[in-house]
């Protein structure tokens, strides 16, 4: 690849990330309804055709934001798991980190789990960042546990329910620790 081609590719990657960052910032401040190609084009100071050369519409932008989110989530969960020396406490730390992520980054969490995306979950086409986040739950269970992926799915599902129900005000936020204790104790007892 020539130096000019490499520079163009770097510039394209930079524009791509700039669009993702702008979409995410706009969603966090004004909600996903405010994220339109017109608003993004104005914000990043590129024409709408340039945006469409990177993304085929809003759903593709949401998917790209979600993929970035899974990279961040995987890193947060890994740090939480590795910060706890005792294996029994790793699951609790990972669960708490997950709930904090959902609470602190609501628009990003929506892109990852609520809004339509083309990301494949639990399949051969699952993107590595998504798989890495899931694996942090799996790694909380003993390697000799043949059901560790099932346990991880159940934990993740329960946490997702807790995050969404809490965010919508359908369950009180002050009961979060008690729910987390119940979930971790019941699952951890069967590891």
C-alpha positions in Angstrom: 0.0 0.0 0.0 1.4 3.4 -0.9 1.8 6.2 1.6 -1.1 8.1 0.0 -3.4 5.1 0.3 -2.4 4.6 3.9 -3.0 8.2 4.7 -6.5 8.1 3.0 -7.3 4.9 4.9 -6.3 6.6 8.2 -8.4 9.6 7.3 -11.4 7.4 6.5 -11.0 5.5 9.8 -10.8 8.9 11.6 -14.0 10.1 9.9 -15.7 6.8 10.7 -14.8 7.1 14.4 -15.8 10.8 14.4 -19.2 10.0 13.2 -19.7 7.2 15.8 -18.5 9.5 18.6 -20.8 12.3 17.4 -23.8 10.0 17.2 -23.1 8.7 20.7 -22.7 12.2 22.2 -25.9 13.4 20.5 -27.8 10.4 21.8 -26.5 10.8 25.3 -27.5 14.5 25.4 -30.7 14.5 23.4 -31.7 10.9 22.9 -31.6 8.6 19.9 -34.5 10.4 18.2 -32.2 13.4 17.8 -29.6 11.3 15.9 -30.3 11.9 12.2 -27.9 11.9 9.3 -28.6 15.6 8.8 -27.7 16.4 12.5 -24.6 14.2 12.3 -23.5 15.8 9.1 -23.7 19.2 10.6 -22.0 18.1 13.8 -19.0 16.4 12.1 -18.9 19.0 9.3 -19.2 16.5 6.5 -21.9 16.2 3.9 -24.6 13.6 4.2 -23.2 11.7 1.2 -19.9 11.4 3.1 -21.9 10.0 6.0 -23.6 7.5 3.7 -20.2 6.5 2.3 -19.4 5.2 5.9 -22.8 4.1 7.1 -25.9 2.9 5.3 -28.4 4.8 7.5 -29.1 5.3 11.2 -29.3 1.6 12.0 -25.8 1.0 10.8 -24.6 4.0 12.9 -26.4 2.5 15.9 -24.7 -0.9 15.2 -21.3 0.8 15.1 -22.0 2.6 18.4 -23.2 -0.6 19.9 -20.0 -2.4 18.9 -17.9 0.3 20.5 -20.0 -0.1 23.6 -19.4 -3.8 23.7 -15.6 -3.1 23.6 -16.0 -0.7 26.6 -18.3 -3.1 28.5 -15.8 -6.0 28.0 -13.0 -3.9 29.3 -15.1 -2.7 32.3 -16.1 -6.3 33.2 -12.6 -7.6 32.8 -11.2 -5.0 35.1 -13.9 -5.8 37.7 -13.3 -9.5 37.5 -9.5 -9.2 37.7 -9.7 -6.7 40.6 -11.2 -9.3 42.9 -8.8 -12.0 44.1 -11.4 -14.4 45.3 -13.2 -16.3 42.5 -16.5 -16.3 44.4 -16.5 -12.5 44.5 -15.7 -12.1 40.8 -19.3 -12.8 39.7 -20.6 -10.1 42.1 -18.0 -7.6 40.9 -18.8 -8.3 37.2 -22.5 -8.0 37.8 -22.1 -4.7 39.7 -19.9 -3.4 36.9 -22.5 -4.4 34.3 -25.3 -2.5 36.2 -23.1 0.5 36.6 -22.3 0.5 32.9 -26.0 0.4 32.1 -26.8 3.2 34.5 -23.9 5.5 33.6 -24.3 5.1 29.8 -28.0 4.9 29.1 -27.9 5.8 25.4 -25.0 3.5 24.7 -26.8 0.7 26.6 -29.9 1.4 24.4 -27.8 1.1 21.3 -26.3 -2.2 22.5 -29.5 -3.9 23.7 -32.7 -2.0 22.9 -32.5 -0.5 19.5 -32.4 -2.6 16.3 -28.9 -3.5 15.1 -27.5 -6.1 12.8 -25.2 -7.5 15.5 -25.5 -11.3 15.9 -25.7 -12.6 19.4 -24.9 -16.2 20.3 -23.8 -17.2 16.8 -20.7 -17.9 14.7 -21.0 -14.3 13.5 -21.0 -12.8 17.0 -18.5 -9.9 16.8 -15.4 -10.4 19.0 -16.2 -7.4 21.4 -19.6 -8.8 22.1 -18.2 -12.3 22.7 -15.5 -10.8 24.9 -18.1 -9.1 27.1 -20.0 -12.4 27.4 -16.9 -14.3 28.2 -16.2 -12.1 31.3 -19.4 -13.7 32.8 -18.4 -17.2 31.6 -15.0 -16.7 33.2 -16.6 -16.2 36.6 -17.5 -19.8 36.7 -15.2 -22.8 37.1 -13.8 -24.2 33.9 -15.0 -27.7 34.9 -18.6 -26.4 35.0 -20.1 -27.7 31.8 -23.1 -25.3 32.2 -21.0 -22.2 32.6 -22.3 -20.6 29.4 -25.8 -21.3 30.4 -25.2 -19.7 33.8 -23.6 -16.7 32.1 -26.7 -16.3 29.9 -29.1 -16.5 32.8 -27.0 -14.0 34.8 -26.7 -11.6 31.8 -30.5 -11.9 31.1 -31.4 -11.2 34.7 -29.0 -8.2 34.8 -30.5 -6.8 31.6 -34.0 -7.1 33.1 -32.8 -5.4 36.2 -31.2 -2.6 34.2 -34.2 -2.0 32.0 -36.8 -2.2 34.7 -34.8 0.0 37.0 -34.2 2.6 34.2 -37.9 2.7 33.4 -38.9 3.1 37.1 -40.7 -0.2 37.1 -38.6 -1.6 40.0 -37.2 0.7 42.7 -33.5 1.5 42.4 -33.0 1.2 46.2 -33.5 -2.6 46.0 -30.7 -3.1 43.5 -28.2 -4.5 46.0 -30.7 -7.0 47.4 -31.6 -8.2 44.0 -28.0 -8.5 43.0 -27.2 -10.5 46.2 -30.1 -12.8 45.5 -29.1 -13.4 41.9 -25.4 -14.0 42.7 -26.1 -16.2 45.7 -28.5 -18.4 43.9 -26.3 -18.9 40.8 -23.0 -19.0 42.7 -24.3 -21.7 45.0 -24.7 -24.0 41.9 -21.3 -23.2 40.3 
